[in-house]
């Protein structure tokens, strides 16, 4: 029963934090540590339930995904200034390669409170640097993003493999440094989150297939549903918030959270 309660709590935490640049994985690790929900199954659980929140993005951007898929199937990439499947693929490649090489190291050494606190702080510093940087905006919306910018954002997404950095925090920071508006960077971040998280989840579930017994599958399903429901409720509000609120405010939250947990862990 306690594991079910943990699954629900962590699902809610995931749904509330996935769309903000505060690191949903970092929050899951810190809250999971407080709840005593640890071990191999817990680590896999924290990765898998993120897919529940990301599915909310699929619902929100359904029309956009259908357009991209339609153009992909028709091999139509003729529109020079239009977001297409190539943007998404080249943005996914860097993090996918790094994940495949270092996934065992990441799960073994970085899925703990101390690495998360470090990630929160360094990621917050990156966000402040990106917000303060003076760059000419060349992409006001996602259709203005070039292949070069998409690949650059993909490189920044590699930082998100360190729990605490935040996928949205890393990619939005990268977008700002590469000349996109915060709105364009946020939209692009959420659009590429579905294939990225789907791929990561499938790979992780395959690697952890021995842990996927009846009991763990029930926990995964409960966490997935909780994350999806909460994310559907929060997604519109949080997406508008992240497009309008300067990154410095999220960085301050990250510093405060890291300080609180650091004191708690002493």
Phi, psi and omega in degrees: 000320181297322179296325178294318177299317178300319181297319180293314180299313181292327176297319178294316178300316179298313181298327182279334188251347185300327187262007178245148181281055182237003179075095177295320179298318178300317178296320180297319181293315181294314180292320177299323177294319178297323182276351183074022180266092187223176180110179183298316180297319180296320179297314178296320179303316183295334177278314186295318186290344175299333179296331178298315178291322182294330178298334176295325177294321179301318179294316184295319183257026185305314181299321180293319179296321180295322178295315179298317180294319179299315179294324179295313181295331179270001183053040181255100176238030187286332182290117185296314183250069180210129179298129180220185184297331180296319176304314183293318183295312183289338176283336182274330189303311184302310182294325179296316180296312180298320180296315181297326181282319190246013187300321180293318178296317181300312182291327183280321189247338186256348180272062178214162183303315183298310177300325179296316180298320177296316179298320178300316183290309182295319178297322178296320178297317178301318181295321178294317178301315181294320181292328183272344183294140179264102180233142176289127181281117179251351180227099180282331178221176186297329181289348178269350183290129180275168176297322180297317178294320179299317179294320178298318177297323177298323177295318178295331180296338178300327179301330184292347177290344173271109180306130182113333179289318182086127178295311181293323179297317181292314184286323177293319176300315178299318179299316179298317180291337182262003173102016175263159173285163179296324178296314180297318180296320180293314179300315181296321178302314183287326179296318181278351182294328183295304179295325180297309182290325177298314179296315181297320181292316180298315179298317182290321179294325177293316179295331184254024186300333179290339180271351186273071175264185183302314183295315182291326179296323177297316178298316180299317181295318179297313179297320179299312182296316180299316180296318181295313182297312181295320181295321179297326179287322188267342194302312184295314180299314184288325178296318177295323181295314184290335179281338186252326185276132180297148184297335181302325181294321177292324178297318178299316178302317181297318180296318180295315179299316180297319181294318180298312181290328177297315179296319182295325184278345181292000000 
